[in-house]
Amino acid sequence: MEEKIRETFTESIQTNIASAEALITEIESSTFAISQALISGHKILACGTHSTQHLAEHFASTLLNHFETERPSLPAIALKKHLPAMPNYGEDVDTGLANQVKALGNRGDILLVISGDGQEKELIKAVETALTNDMLIIALSAGDGGELAGLLGPEDVEVRVPAKRYARILESQLLILHCISELIDETLFPGQEVV
């Protein structure tokens, strides 16, 4: 059992080192895009499915509340895959991510999509809707990026973790989100002390 514990930690460390080496430019680009959107008065919509939804909620919380420095709240929303059911009175009501992007996303806002493999239909629909709303997309993904990668334009940013195991992908994505959160704080609120 001790050997398995060491293997797990070693694999996670190696994945994070590989991500740091491969994704510096993408992490910088993501930070710059988010910072510029916030400076320009736009908001960040974040979404995922299953475990990545929790990452989206965590990231939105670091912007809305604070990460490690005391600062003003930044406009961020974590979209929910499932909203409480409302009576539809005979009509088909879509409460999925795409509908929320359609209602809340505006030109200049950013949709941060967190995906395990780029194939989640709900996320693909959300990205398609964001593109029609003229929003910038930042996609955290892995593997070959799946169908999601094919939707991204030259202005969008893909941060693709070089890993295959889902647990290692999630761990690396959390670290990337923490890195972006810290860089946003340093960019927008330089000189603030860590609390």
C-alpha positions in Angstrom: 0.0 0.0 0.0 2.8 2.4 0.8 4.3 1.9 -2.7 0.9 2.7 -4.3 0.7 5.9 -2.3 4.1 7.0 -3.5 3.2 6.1 -7.1 0.0 8.2 -6.9 1.8 11.2 -5.6 4.7 10.8 -8.1 2.3 10.5 -11.0 0.4 13.6 -9.9 3.7 15.6 -9.5 4.9 14.4 -12.9 1.6 15.4 -14.5 1.8 18.9 -12.9 5.4 19.4 -14.0 4.5 18.3 -17.6 1.5 20.7 -17.5 3.7 23.6 -16.3 6.2 23.0 -19.1 3.6 22.5 -21.8 1.1 25.2 -20.9 2.9 28.3 -19.7 1.8 30.3 -22.8 -1.8 29.1 -22.6 -2.0 29.9 -18.8 -0.6 33.4 -19.5 -3.1 33.9 -22.4 -6.0 32.8 -20.2 -5.0 35.1 -17.4 -4.5 38.1 -19.8 -7.9 37.4 -21.5 -9.8 37.2 -18.2 -8.0 40.2 -16.7 -8.8 42.3 -19.8 -12.5 41.2 -19.8 -12.8 42.1 -16.1 -11.1 45.5 -16.7 -13.5 46.2 -19.5 -16.5 45.5 -17.3 -17.3 42.0 -18.6 -18.0 38.9 -16.6 -16.8 35.3 -16.5 -19.2 32.4 -16.9 -17.6 29.0 -15.8 -19.0 25.6 -16.4 -18.2 21.9 -16.4 -20.0 18.6 -16.0 -19.7 16.1 -13.1 -16.4 16.7 -11.3 -15.4 19.5 -13.5 -18.6 21.4 -12.5 -17.1 21.6 -9.0 -13.9 23.1 -10.4 -16.0 25.7 -12.3 -17.8 26.5 -9.0 -14.5 26.8 -7.2 -13.0 29.1 -9.8 -16.1 31.4 -9.9 -15.9 31.6 -6.1 -12.2 32.6 -6.2 -13.2 35.5 -8.4 -16.4 36.5 -6.7 -15.0 36.3 -3.2 -11.3 36.2 -3.2 -8.4 33.8 -3.7 -5.6 34.6 -1.3 -5.7 38.4 -1.2 -8.4 40.8 0.1 -9.8 42.6 -2.9 -13.1 43.7 -4.4 -15.5 41.0 -5.8 -15.1 40.2 -9.5 -18.1 39.3 -11.7 -18.1 35.5 -12.1 -20.9 33.0 -12.3 -20.7 29.2 -12.2 -23.4 27.8 -14.4 -25.3 24.7 -13.1 -25.9 21.7 -15.2 -29.2 21.0 -13.5 -31.4 23.8 -12.2 -34.5 23.2 -10.0 -37.5 22.2 -12.1 -40.1 24.8 -12.8 -43.6 24.1 -14.0 -43.4 24.2 -17.8 -47.2 24.3 -18.4 -46.9 22.0 -21.4 -43.8 23.6 -23.0 -40.4 22.1 -23.2 -38.1 24.2 -21.0 -34.3 23.7 -21.5 -32.5 24.4 -18.2 -29.1 23.2 -19.5 -25.9 25.1 -19.7 -26.5 26.4 -23.2 -29.7 28.1 -22.1 -27.9 29.8 -19.2 -25.2 31.0 -21.6 -27.8 32.4 -23.9 -29.5 34.3 -21.1 -26.5 35.5 -19.2 -23.6 35.8 -21.7 -23.0 38.9 -23.6 -20.4 40.1 -26.2 -17.0 40.4 -24.5 -17.8 38.0 -21.7 -15.7 34.9 -21.3 -17.0 31.3 -21.1 -14.5 29.2 -19.2 -15.3 25.5 -20.0 -13.7 22.7 -18.0 -13.8 19.3 -19.7 -12.3 15.9 -19.1 -12.0 14.9 -22.7 -13.8 17.6 -24.9 -16.7 15.3 -25.8 -19.3 16.3 -23.3 -22.4 17.2 -25.3 -23.7 19.7 -22.7 -20.4 21.6 -22.8 -20.3 21.6 -26.6 -23.8 23.1 -26.8 -22.7 25.8 -24.2 -19.7 26.7 -26.4 -21.7 26.8 -29.5 -24.1 29.2 -27.8 -21.3 31.3 -26.4 -19.9 31.7 -29.9 -23.2 33.0 -31.2 -23.1 35.5 -28.4 -19.6 36.6 -29.5 -18.0 35.5 -26.3 -14.4 34.4 -25.9 -13.9 30.8 -24.9 -11.2 29.4 -22.6 -11.3 25.6 -22.6 -9.5 23.5 -20.0 -9.4 20.0 -21.5 -7.1 17.0 -22.0 -6.3 14.2 -24.4 -6.8 15.4 -28.0 -9.3 18.1 -26.9 -12.2 16.1 -28.6 -15.0 17.9 -30.4 -14.6 20.9 -28.1 -11.2 21.7 -29.6 -12.7 21.9 -33.1 -15.1 24.7 -32.1 -12.3 27.0 -30.9 -11.3 30.0 -33.0 -7.9 31.7 -33.2 -8.8 34.2 -30.4 -10.0 31.4 -28.0 -7.6 29.7 -25.6 -7.2 25.9 -25.1 -5.4 24.7 -22.0 -5.0 21.0 -22.7 -3.5 19.0 -19.8 -1.0 16.3 -21.1 -2.5 13.4 -19.1 -4.8 10.5 -19.7 -6.0 9.5 -16.2 -9.1 11.5 -15.2 -7.9 12.0 -11.6 -4.6 13.4 -12.7 -6.4 15.7 -15.2 -8.6 17.1 -12.5 -5.7 17.6 -10.1 -3.8 19.5 -12.8 -6.8 21.6 -13.8 -7.3 22.6 -10.2 -3.7 23.7 -10.0 -4.0 25.6 -13.3 -7.2 27.4 -12.0 -5.3 28.3 -8.8 -2.4 29.7 -10.8 -4.8 31.8 -13.0 -6.6 33.1 -9.9 -3.3 34.1 -8.3 -2.1 35.8 -11.5 -5.4 37.7 -11.9 -5.0 39.0 -8.4 -1.4 40.1 -9.1 -2.4 41.7 -12.4 -5.5 43.6 -11.2 -4.5 44.3 -7.6 -0.7 44.5 -7.4 0.9 44.8 -4.0 -2.0 43.2 -2.1 -0.9 41.0 0.7 -1.8 37.3 0.9 -4.1 36.6 3.7 
